[in-house]
Amino acid sequence: MRKQPILLTSLLAFQFAYAKEPEYEAPPLDEVVISVSGYEQKILDTAASVNVVTSSQIHNGQAEDNLSEPLNRVPGIFALNRQNYAQDLQISSRGFGANSTFGTRGIRLYVDNIPGTVADGQGQISHIDLPSTERIEVIRGPFSVLYGNSSGGVISVFSEDGGPKNNIQPYFELGSYSQRKAGIKASGLYKNTNYLFDVGDFHT
């Protein structure tokens, strides 16, 4: 039998793949910088359990009567006696402060880095003015020991800064049971000094 060599030729086909251009490019997220940990840093760089309630979350669609409205966005934070203005708002963080008869105990309060908690750990929420609040930073867990007697956490409130232009903003609110709130807020820049004034009256 006569044998003939068979030559097999393999053809390699190359296919070039081109990436499709995205139809929609998501805008970059704004960086959130916190200072409640003792120094300014990005919230994603901290090892603590920190939440920030921004200005838009505080003012847009909120009653701004007490801290229960903005703090309902923070996990692990519960507010009781929301409408009992005689004994003030009772706040608990991860169970701390739940047994307090009134006010806030076991949680440190700060307003513009000024302590709002007395030496025995009792704090009052009623002196915090929400219409002029820019943001609220909340620390939960063991990282709050940086502030001393604050095993339940730290709630730090920061007021707005006056803008480059003078601005006057009145506000008015009506509620059930003859509840009403009225006030006026003025802010701006005078020479090299920012200023913010907020005067209001709340009745229920």
C-alpha positions as CSV (number, residue, x, y, z in Angstrom):
1,M,0.0,0.0,0.0
2,R,1.3,3.4,-0.9
3,K,1.3,5.9,1.9
4,Q,1.0,9.6,1.3
5,P,1.8,12.1,3.9
6,I,-1.0,14.3,5.0
7,L,-0.3,17.9,6.0
8,L,-2.8,19.5,8.4
9,T,-2.8,23.2,8.5
10,S,-4.3,24.9,11.4
11,L,-5.6,28.3,10.9
12,L,-5.6,30.5,14.0
13,A,-8.3,33.1,14.0
14,F,-7.7,36.1,16.1
15,Q,-10.7,38.2,17.2
16,F,-10.1,41.6,18.7
17,A,-12.6,42.6,21.3
18,Y,-13.3,46.2,21.8
19,A,-14.7,47.5,25.1
20,K,-18.0,49.2,24.8
21,E,-18.0,52.8,25.9
22,P,-20.3,53.2,29.0
23,E,-23.5,54.9,28.2
24,Y,-23.7,56.5,31.7
25,E,-20.8,57.4,34.0
26,A,-21.7,57.7,37.6
27,P,-20.7,61.0,39.2
28,P,-18.1,60.8,42.0
29,L,-19.4,60.8,45.5
30,D,-18.6,63.7,47.8
31,E,-16.0,62.9,50.5
32,V,-17.3,62.9,54.0
33,V,-14.8,64.3,56.5
34,I,-15.4,63.8,60.3
35,S,-13.7,65.4,63.2
36,V,-15.5,63.7,66.1
37,S,-12.6,61.2,66.4
38,G,-10.3,64.0,67.6
39,Y,-8.9,65.2,64.2
40,E,-10.2,65.6,60.7
41,Q,-10.2,62.4,58.6
42,K,-12.2,60.7,55.9
43,I,-15.0,58.6,57.3
44,L,-13.9,55.6,55.3
45,D,-10.4,55.8,56.9
46,T,-11.6,55.6,60.5
47,A,-11.9,52.3,62.4
48,A,-14.7,53.7,64.6
49,S,-18.4,53.2,64.1
50,V,-19.2,56.7,62.9
51,N,-22.3,58.1,61.2
52,V,-22.8,61.6,59.9
53,V,-26.2,63.3,59.4
54,T,-25.7,66.0,56.8
55,S,-27.4,69.4,56.5
56,S,-29.8,68.3,53.8
57,Q,-30.9,65.3,55.9
58,I,-31.5,67.6,58.9
59,H,-33.5,70.4,57.2
60,N,-35.2,68.9,54.1
61,G,-38.6,67.6,55.0
62,Q,-37.9,67.6,58.8
63,A,-39.9,69.3,61.5
64,E,-36.7,70.4,63.3
65,D,-38.4,70.2,66.8
66,N,-35.8,67.9,68.5
67,L,-33.0,65.5,67.8
68,S,-35.3,62.5,67.3
69,E,-35.9,63.6,63.6
70,P,-32.3,63.5,62.4
71,L,-31.1,60.7,64.7
72,N,-33.6,58.3,63.4
73,R,-31.2,57.8,60.4
74,V,-28.5,56.5,62.7
75,P,-28.5,52.7,63.4
76,G,-28.4,51.7,67.1
77,I,-29.8,55.1,68.3
78,F,-33.3,55.2,69.8
79,A,-35.2,58.3,71.0
80,L,-38.0,58.1,73.6
81,N,-40.4,60.7,75.0
82,R,-40.3,62.5,71.7
83,Q,-43.3,64.7,72.6
84,N,-42.7,65.0,76.3
85,Y,-41.0,68.4,76.4
86,A,-41.3,68.6,80.2
87,Q,-38.7,65.8,80.7
88,D,-36.7,66.3,77.5
89,L,-35.8,63.7,74.9
90,Q,-34.4,60.4,76.2
91,I,-31.8,58.9,73.8
92,S,-30.2,55.4,74.1
93,S,-27.3,54.1,72.1
94,R,-26.8,50.4,71.8
95,G,-28.8,50.0,75.1
96,F,-26.8,52.7,77.0
97,G,-29.2,55.3,78.4
98,A,-32.3,53.1,78.1
99,N,-32.8,53.1,81.9
100,S,-32.5,56.8,82.4
101,T,-35.6,58.4,83.8
102,F,-35.2,61.5,81.7
103,G,-32.7,63.2,79.5
104,T,-29.6,61.4,78.2
105,R,-27.2,59.4,80.4
106,G,-24.1,57.5,79.3
107,I,-23.8,59.4,76.0
108,R,-21.6,62.5,75.7
109,L,-23.1,65.5,74.1
110,Y,-21.1,68.2,72.3
111,V,-22.2,71.4,70.6
112,D,-19.4,73.0,68.5
113,N,-16.9,71.0,70.7
114,I,-18.4,72.5,73.9
115,P,-19.5,69.8,76.4
116,G,-23.2,69.5,76.9
117,T,-23.0,66.8,79.5
118,V,-22.4,67.4,83.2
119,A,-19.9,65.5,85.3
120,D,-22.3,62.8,86.4
121,G,-23.1,61.8,82.8
122,Q,-26.5,63.5,82.5
123,G,-27.2,65.6,79.4
124,Q,-30.0,67.7,78.0
125,I,-31.0,67.9,74.4
126,S,-33.4,70.8,74.6
127,H,-30.6,73.4,74.3
128,I,-29.6,72.2,70.8
129,D,-30.9,74.5,68.0
130,L,-31.7,72.4,65.0
131,P,-32.5,75.2,62.5
132,S,-28.9,76.5,62.7
133,T,-27.3,73.0,62.7
134,E,-25.0,72.0,59.8
135,R,-24.2,68.4,60.7
136,I,-24.3,65.8,63.4
137,E,-21.6,63.2,64.0
138,V,-22.3,60.1,66.1
139,I,-19.8,57.7,67.5
140,R,-21.0,54.3,68.8
141,G,-19.0,51.7,70.6
142,P,-15.6,51.6,72.4
143,F,-14.0,54.3,70.3
144,S,-16.1,56.9,72.3
145,V,-13.7,56.4,75.3
146,L,-11.6,59.2,73.8
147,Y,-14.2,61.5,75.4
148,G,-14.0,60.0,78.8
149,N,-17.3,59.0,80.5
150,S,-19.1,58.1,77.4
151,S,-19.5,54.3,77.2
152,G,-22.7,54.6,75.1
153,G,-21.2,56.9,72.5
154,V,-20.8,60.5,71.5
155,I,-23.2,62.9,69.7
156,S,-21.5,66.0,68.4
157,V,-23.5,68.8,66.8
158,F,-21.9,71.4,64.6
159,S,-23.5,74.8,63.8
160,E,-23.6,76.4,60.4
161,D,-21.0,79.0,59.4
162,G,-22.1,82.3,58.0
163,G,-21.9,82.4,54.2
164,P,-20.1,85.0,52.1
165,K,-23.4,86.9,51.6
166,N,-25.8,88.3,54.2
167,N,-28.9,86.2,54.4
168,I,-32.1,86.4,56.4
169,Q,-34.3,83.3,56.6
170,P,-37.6,83.2,58.6
171,Y,-39.3,79.9,59.4
172,F,-42.7,79.0,60.7
173,E,-44.3,75.7,61.7
174,L,-47.7,74.6,62.8
175,G,-48.7,71.3,64.4
176,S,-51.5,69.5,66.2
177,Y,-52.6,70.5,69.7
178,S,-51.8,74.2,69.1
179,Q,-48.2,73.5,68.5
180,R,-46.4,76.3,66.7
181,K,-42.8,77.3,66.1
182,A,-41.6,80.6,64.6
183,G,-38.2,82.1,64.3
184,I,-35.7,84.0,62.1
185,K,-32.1,83.2,61.2
186,A,-29.6,85.7,60.0
187,S,-26.1,84.8,58.7
188,G,-23.3,86.3,56.6
189,L,-19.9,87.8,56.7
190,Y,-18.8,91.1,58.3
191,K,-15.3,92.1,57.5
192,N,-13.3,88.9,58.4
193,T,-15.9,87.4,60.8
194,N,-18.6,85.0,60.0
195,Y,-21.8,85.4,62.0
196,L,-25.0,83.4,62.6
197,F,-27.9,84.5,64.7
198,D,-31.0,82.4,65.3
199,V,-34.0,83.4,67.4
200,G,-37.1,81.3,67.7
201,D,-40.1,80.6,69.9
202,F,-41.6,77.1,70.3
203,H,-45.0,76.6,71.9
204,T,-47.0,73.4,72.5
